Amino acid sequence: MRLILYGKPGCHLCEGLQEKLEQVQNIDFELEVRDITTREDWFEAFQYEIPVLFRVRVERKTIEEPLPRPSPRATVRQLEQMLQKYLVNNDSE
């Protein structure tokens, strides 16, 4: 499973979410961090929404699906539970 985190340098919410995602141990996923300041389309889409987290599914084509935004106060364990719900449980669909 692959996740994409859209954020930008200096965004404390983005950095906090990235740090927590990197501490998740019980779910196997690859994290790709995208800096919205490097592409105009990303900046336009997410400038007021960051951090934004997507899961990537590959079927006939690559599909990026947004995940609910976790609370900045969520613990690593709470984040892991959310990911369990949206990543692991939905893999069987």
C-alpha positions in Angstrom: 0.0 0.0 0.0 1.2 3.5 -0.8 0.2 6.8 0.9 0.8 10.3 -0.4 1.1 13.2 2.0 0.7 16.6 0.4 2.3 19.4 2.5 4.8 22.1 2.4 8.0 23.1 4.2 7.5 24.9 7.4 4.0 23.5 7.9 4.0 22.2 11.5 0.8 20.2 10.9 2.4 18.5 7.9 5.6 17.8 9.7 3.8 16.4 12.7 1.6 14.1 10.6 4.7 12.9 8.7 6.6 12.1 11.9 3.6 10.1 13.2 3.2 8.2 10.0 6.9 7.3 10.1 6.3 5.8 13.6 3.5 3.5 12.5 4.8 0.0 12.8 1.9 -2.5 12.5 0.8 -1.5 9.0 3.1 -1.9 5.9 2.9 1.1 3.6 5.2 3.3 1.6 5.0 7.0 2.3 5.5 9.6 -0.5 5.7 13.2 0.6 4.8 15.8 -2.0 5.7 19.5 -1.6 2.8 21.5 -2.9 5.1 24.5 -3.6 6.8 22.5 -6.4 3.8 22.3 -8.7 1.1 24.9 -9.4 -1.7 22.3 -9.7 -0.9 20.8 -6.3 -0.6 24.3 -4.7 -4.0 25.4 -6.2 -5.7 22.2 -5.0 -4.3 21.9 -1.5 -3.0 25.3 -0.4 -5.8 25.7 2.2 -6.2 22.1 3.1 -2.7 20.7 4.0 -1.8 18.3 5.3 -3.8 16.1 2.9 -3.3 12.3 2.9 -4.2 10.0 0.0 -4.1 6.2 -0.4 -3.0 4.9 -3.8 -4.6 1.9 -5.4 -3.5 0.4 -8.6 -6.2 -1.4 -10.5 -6.5 -0.8 -14.3 -5.0 2.6 -13.5 -3.6 4.4 -10.5 -6.3 5.8 -8.3 -5.5 8.4 -5.5 -8.3 8.4 -2.9 -8.3 11.0 -0.1 -8.4 9.8 3.5 -10.1 11.6 6.3 -7.9 14.2 7.9 -6.6 13.0 11.3 -6.6 15.3 14.2 -3.3 17.0 14.9 -3.7 15.8 18.5 -4.1 12.1 17.4 -1.5 9.8 18.8 0.5 7.4 16.7 -1.8 4.6 18.0 -4.9 6.5 17.0 -3.4 7.3 13.5 -2.6 3.6 13.2 -6.2 2.7 14.0 -7.5 5.1 11.3 -5.1 3.6 8.8 -6.1 0.1 9.8 -9.7 1.1 9.0 -9.0 2.7 5.6 -6.1 0.7 4.3 -6.2 -2.8 5.6 -10.0 -3.3 5.8 -10.5 -1.8 2.3 -7.8 -3.9 0.6 -10.3 -6.7 0.2 -12.8 -4.6 -1.8 
